[in-house]
Every structure is written in structure tokens, then in C-alpha cells.
Amino acid sequence: MKKIISEQFDVLVIGGGAAGLMAAGRAAEKGARVALVEKNDRYGIKVLMTGNGRCNVTQDADNMVEFSKAYKNGLPEGRGQGRFLLSAFNAFAPSDMRAFLAKRGVATKVEKNGKVYPASDQSKDIVKTLYQYCRENMVTFFNTEDVLDVVRNGNAIDRIITKKKEISAEKYILATGGKSYPHTGSNGEGFKWAHKLGHTIIEPQPCLVPIKVSEAWIEKAQGISAHNVTLNVFQNNKKIASENGDIMLAHYGLSGPAALNISREIRKILSNGGVKLEIDLKPELSFEKLDEIIRKDFESNSNKNLGNCLKDFASPKMLELIIELSGIDEQLHASRISKEDRRKIAHLFKNMTLTVQELFGFEKAMVTSGGISTKEIDSRTMKSKLIENLFFAGEVIDADGPTGGYNLQMCWSTGFLAGQSAAE
């Protein structure tokens, strides 16, 4: 059956995720005739998954220079991508995203560490708002459309070929995402098309992933969480990186924001040899101060057994784990605990050590590190420096940030700027 060549559009957006929806809506709002092509039957699938279904939509940040310093990429030494992203953040800042939602009836709230969520705690409200933004600006949707090829004519894209039709436009925006959570359709095909068009692809790597460890006892720690801890990474007895935040212990190892963030640093060094991960559960206290507090607690509870001490010091499950790791009988009265054993407990609070076995892959990665080289993208417009009618937005670009709304904000900002630029 001969494929149908559609009518001409001003702007064609490939990818219906966070960046693609924002890009399509903004280009249409600026007066362009816009089409959006998405392989799935729904839009914003990964947005629906973020923040455990609550959608950590952005960060509560006003200073864009400082905000941009959190972003890194897959280049050697993880050079910051702040300078590249600054134009996008200045065009559409976190405060602009909150105003965008508020204007459309979606209130937001700020939680711990500046994380911004919809007040409803429903990620579907974010996706619905973006979809309606596109609809009200007359975006044409082509869903369940797998793009098979991007056809080039000279120094420009001529058309795209899908299973059902061929679609052409004056401008194209590639917003296909990375390779994280491949079951959602993010299989890295955008990298393949960009490479075919002459762009350099920095090797995609899973980013913000849980950490597998070797210690057998970790299975007993399943479900234990700890807040405001410090994670320290060591290799060859040298401290490589440090991260503060919350963690969750699982049967395989570590997850939670601090673990996911520090996985970015672990990936850089893991191939160079063994990596140790130390958890400091009480980073605000020195070892000696902590030991003194434990000593006083034991003195005031001298007639109680160890299992009934330190009740205000950690969660019951964490205390149970520390006592088990210490090898001290929990039935032993506090008055009979030796200085050596007391300091052993303090040491576990300050230096619970784990051996990194490996990091999870794309199936568990929150985002992709690597992608289309920023050297080949005009940061002021998100326009390709190689293809005259091509723009990029979102995770397909080689830039990534930590957990906490940073990566979604990059999608909103680059999508907004790409859509605006393509429509002009």
C-alpha cells in the first residue's frame, strides 16, 4: 500500500514526552502549524512515572546561574552544562513553569530540598495540562506512529517516514528522549537519526540508578530508610565523591535520592577498580561527639538491655540492623557494654561500609547521560549547527542533572526554547 504524504506543516515535533509536548505547544502558540508524532498511544508516559506518580515537576530556584551548575554531561570529567542550558533557563525558568501551571489551574507546592510538586500529588494533572496546551493551540497529533526514517535533502530534513505515512515540515524538533525506562518507548532511536544526520553522539549511559552491593547482610535491611545522611565514595582509599540526602536500603543495595545522585560519580570510576561506599548516618556529629552521646545514653539507661537503648537516635529497624552488624548481644545491659563495643556502634553510625558490585542499567535509570553533543547545538535557540531546519529538546541532548526536578525542568526549558525558535 502506498504511503500517504501528509499536508505540509510549519513545525513537526518527534516525541510526545515532556520536552515534545512543551515544544509543540509553544511553537503552535507562536502561530506555527504544528504536528506532533508519538509512537505510543498516550503522551507523557515517563512524566506520569516521575516522583512515584506525584511528578517532581521542577525545583524552587530563582538564580539560574547557580541552578545551572547542577547539570553535568557524559564528557570526560563530567564538565558542567550550565553555560549551554542558561539560555533555555532564562527563556523559561522554574518559576515560569509554576506560573504556566498556575495559569491553567494547577497549583504547586514546595517540599524538602526545594522539590516542587503539583498540590494534588497527581502527575496526570501535569500531562493533562500540557496536552490541553497543545490542543488549545491546534497542534495536530499523530499517535501510535513509529518513525522509521528521517530523510535528508542536502543540508536540511525533507520529511519523515512512519509506518503509515510520510510527513513533511519546514522545521523539525527532535524530542525523543534517551534510553532510560525502555519499556516506555525510550529506546535511543533519536540518537540513531541524529547520527545519520551527521551529529556526534556522546555515548549514552544509564544515569541516576540504584546501586548493587556485595554484602550479604543487605538483604536483611530491605525497606529501611534514613534521612539527611552523607554518602562517601572511596577508591584505593581515596575519597572520590560525597553526597548528602535521603537513602533507602533494599535487598540488592541502595536507592533513594542521595544514592541515585552519587551513582553519577560511581559510574565514572567503577571500571578502574573496587569502589567502597560509606554511609554516615550522623554527618552533623564528629565521631568523638557521637561516642560521648552514646556513652551518656548508656549511663542513663544502665539497667536496660542494648535493644532498648538509643531509642531517640535512629529508627527501630536501623537500630536493629546496627546492633546485628556490631555482633553485640542486644540483651546485654548497657552498663556492661565495653568502651570497645560502644565505639564499634558509633563507628557503624559514622562509617557503615558497603562494597559496590555494579550499577543498574537503563531499565532502572531515571535519565540518560550522554546524547547529542552540545557543541553541535546553538544554545540560544536549540537549533542544530549542522542541519538548517533541525532543533533539539529534552533528554536527547547530552546534559543531565541530579534528582529533584532538575531533569524535567531541562525538558520544559529546552522544549519551550526549541518550539519558540522553530516557530520564528
Secondary structure, 3 states (H helix, E strand, C coil): CCCEECCCEEEEEECCCHHHHHHHHHHHHCCCCEEEECCCCCCCHHHHHHHHHCCCCEECCCCHHHHHCCCECCCHHHCECHHHHHHHHHHCCHHHHHHHHHHCCCCEEECHHHEEEECCCCHHHHHHHHHHHHHHCCCEEECCCCEEEEEEECCEEEEEEECCEEECEEEEEECCCCCCCHHHCCCCHHHHHHHHCCCCEEEEEEECCCEEECCHHHHHHCCCEEEEEEEEEEECCEEEEEEEEEEEECCCEEECHHHHHHHHHHHHHHHHCCCEEEEECCCCCCHHHHHHHHHHHHHHCCCCEHHHCCCCCCCHHHHHHHHHHHCCCCCCEHHHCCHHHHHHHHHHHHCEEEEEEEECCCCCCCEEEEEECHHHEECCCCEECCCCCEEECHHHECCECCCCCHHHHHHHHHHHHHHHHHHC
